[in-house]
């Protein structure tokens, strides 16, 4: 059976089990959206309680973004930087509500506007995270519905109310619109969480690596003979196709053998490993040959790639390695 490369969804009939961040973000979103809606309904008439509601509610767009990340990324934990962005958003939004001097208040408003706009924009991109054509149709419809509903709510709550000076009655109607959008976001966000709990994202099951066969072992031995006896690693610009041609094998079989039986990450890593091993011998030699000549002899085209590959493999530069071996740098 062919393995799909995209994340798929899995229908669960048993008890719900939410990823930790989805549950936490969902609770924070519910509180923030509810405070935002009630705060706008009070329209400044709630006193200290109303101020607190406004402070909590102004972080709603940040929590919406984190919810979107949790909905469309199956990782059990979120990255650290989105949480920092939302933390800045929540803090700056809270500061805009307080009676601060003009300068600090303006700074807080600018930071809030910048971080809030970033969160709103990034939320649109989350449904396309690891989107593939082979996703189930239900998952595609879910992602499309999320984008459409979110875009509609943003358009109504942010774009529609824009205008010049308004009367108190018009301002109150705008507050009602924003409250309605917040409640709509709360309801649809909760529905999205419920849907995801019923259809969790799961990573594709990767087939277990098969045990090496006798043919695999024989091919690995032939590759090692080429490296040891013929020192093919010293040939510049060596490709896996070159080795496959010498062995009379398909390229994919050579690559599979390199990453499987021989245990290297890829063909280039294997070649560089043997080049560096040869370079270490030459660097320890009593005759102090120039490092550039050693790089050329080991198959590198210039000293820069040689230095980088050597340090990545050994942990120090060729010059430092020679010095530690008792030679002058």
N, C-alpha and C positions, 0 to 999 in steps of 0.2 A: 504494500500500500504506500503510495507516495506521501511524503511528509510535507505539510504546508509550511510556508515560511512565515506566515502571519500569525498573530494571536487570534485565537478563536474564542467562542463563548460556550459555556457549558450550562445546561439547564439542571438545576438542583431541585429535587423534590423533598429533601430532608430539611432539618432545621437550618435557618440562615446562619451564615458565619461571615461577618463583615471584616474586611481588612481593617486593621487598627486605625489607619489614617482616614479612611472613609467614614468610620463611625465618629471619630473626633472632629473632623472637618464638618460633618453633617450637623453635629450638635452646635458647633460654633456658628455655622451658617444660619441655623434656625433661630438662635438667640439674636444674632445681628440683624437678620431680616425683620424679625418681629419688632425689635426695638426701633428700627428705621421706620416701619409702617406706623407704629403707635406714636413715635415722636413727631412725624409729619401730621398726623391727625390732630395732635394736641396744638400744633402750630404755635409753639412758644408759650403755651398757657400752662405748662406742667410744672413750672418752677424748677427747683433743684432736681426733682425726679425727671422732668422733661429734658433737662440738660444732660443728665446721665444717660437717658435713652438715646439722645442725639450722639453722644460720644461713642456709645457702643455701636449704634447703627451705621455710622459713617465708615466702618470697616467692611460693609457688606460685599462690595465688589471684590475685595481681596479674598474673602472666604469663598465666593463664587468661583474664583480662579482655582483655588486649591481643591475645591470639590471637583471641578472639571479635570484637574490633573489626576485625582484619585479615581475618577470614573473611567478614564481612558488609558491609564498606565497600570499594568498589573503588579508593579513592584510593591512589596509590602511596606516600604518606607519611602518617604519623599526626600528629594535633595534638600540641602540646607539653605540654598540661596533663595528659593521661593518663599520660605518661611520668614527669612529676614526681610524680603521686600514687603510682605504682608504685615510684618511687625512694624516696619517704618510707616506703612499706610495707616494702620490702626492708631499708632501713637500720634502721627501728624494730624490725622482727622480729629482725634480727641482734643488736641491742643487748639484747633481752630474754633472749637466751641467755647473755650474758656476766655475769660476777660483778660487777655494778654495785651501788653503794649503794642502799638501799631507795627513796629519793626519785627519783633518775634512772631507776631500773628501772621504777617505777610509771608515770612519765611515758611511757617508751618503750612499756610495755604498753598504755597508754590510746591512744596514737597508733596503735599497730599494730592494736588492736581496731577503732578507728574507720575507718582506711583499708582494713583487710581486709574489714570489713562492707560498706563502700561498693563495693569491687571485686566482692565476691560478688553484691551486688544488681544492679549495673550490667551484669554479665555476662548476666543474664536478659533484659535489654532489647535487647542487641545483635542477636539474630536478627530483631527487628522493625524494624531500621534500613532505611528506605526499602522497607518491605514493601508490596506492591501486589497487588491481586487478579489482575492479569494476569501475575504471575510464573509461570514454568514449574512444572508439577506436581512435577517432581523437586526443584526448588529449595525449594518449599514443604515437601515431605516432609523434606528435609535440615534445614531450620530447625526444624521440629517435633521431629525426632529429637534435635537438639542440645539443645533446651529440656528435653525429657523426660529424656534421659540425664544432663544437668547437674543437674537438679533431684533426680534419684534419688541421685546421688553426694553432693550437698550434704546431703540429708536423712539419708543413712546416716552420713556422716563427721562431721556437726556436730550434728544433732538427736538421733539415736539414742544416742550415747555420754553425753549429759547425765544427771547423777544425783548423788546424794550420795556420801559416802566409799565407796571400793571397795577390795577386797583387791588384793594384788600380782598375783594371777592374773587378776583381772578387768581390772586396768589393762593387763596385757600383752595380753589379748584385745582390748581397745579399741585398743591400738597396732597389732595385727594388722589390725583393721577399717580403721583409718586408712591403713595401708600398702596394703591391698587397694584402697581407694578411690583412693589416689594412683596406683597402677599402672593401675587402670581408667581414671582420667582421662588418664593418659599414652597408653594404647592408643587410647582413643576420640578424644583430641585429635589423635593422629597420623593416625587414620583420617579425621577431619574435614579435616585439612590435605591429605591425599592426594586426597580427593574434590574439594576446592576447586581444587587444581592441575589436576585433570582437567576441572573445570567452572568456569572462572574467571568472575567477574563482569565484564561489559563494559557500558559505557554504550551506550544506543541510538544508532544512527547517525541523525544529524539530516539532513534533506534540505538540500541546498545552496540557498542563497537565489537565487531566480531573478533574472535581469536585469530591470531596470525596462522596461516596455513604453511605447509612445507614450501609451497611456491613463494610465499611472502618472505620466508626466512632465506630462501636461496637468492631472491632478488636483493635483499638487504646485504647479504654477503658479497654479492657482485658489486654493489655500489661501494661498499667499504674497500674492496680491492682496488677499484678505480681511484679512490681517494688516497689509499696508502701506497700502492705500487706505482700508479701513473701520476699521482698528485694533480688530478684534474682541477682541484680547487685553485691552483696557481694560474689557471687560464683566465685572463680578464674577460669580463662580460659573459661569464658562463651562465647558460640557461638550462632549465630543466629539460627543454626539448633537446639540447645537445647530449645530455646524459641518456635520455630515453633513446635517442638515435644510436648511440654506441651500444646500448644494451639490447636493442631490438624490441623495446617494450613501448606501449602507449604512455603518453605523458601522465595520464591520470593514475596509472599504476605506480609509476615512480613517485609521484607526489604522495599517494596513499602510503607507500612504503616509508617515505621520509617522515611523515607525521605519525605513522602507526608503529611499525617495528623499530625504527631508529629513534623515534621519540622527539623529533625536532618540531618546532612550531611551523616552520615552512622550509622550502628548499634553500632560500637565501640564508636563513639562520644556520643551516647545516654547513653550507659552504663557508660562511664567515667564521664559524667555529673552527673549522680545520685550517683556515688561513691564519687565524689568531694563534692557534697552537704552533704552527710553523714559525710565525713571527716571534713567539716567546723563545723558541730555541735559538733563533738568529740573534735576538737581543741579548741572550746570555753568553753568546760566543765571545771568546777573547778578542778577536778582531772587531774593532769598533766601526762597523760599516754605517754609513749614513742611514738615518731612519727612512728617508725617501726611497733609497735603493731597496731596503727591506720591504717596504710597502709594495713596490713594483714586483719584486720577486714572489710575493705571496698572492699576487693577483689583483691588487687594488690599483685603480687608475690614477690616484693622486693621494697625497698625504692626509688631506682633510677627511675623506671617508675612512681611511685607515685609522686615524686617531679616534674618530667617533665609534667605529665598530670595536676597536680594541678596548676603549674605556667602558663601553656597554657590556662587553664580555668579561673583562678582568676587574674593572672598577677603578683603574688608574690609566693615565696616558702611557704610550710606549716609552717616552722619555723618563717618566717617573718609575716605570717598571725596570728599565735598565739601571737607573740609579739604585733602586732597592736591591738589585741583583749584584751590586758591588762594582758596577761600571760607572764611569763618569758620564754625566748627562751630555 
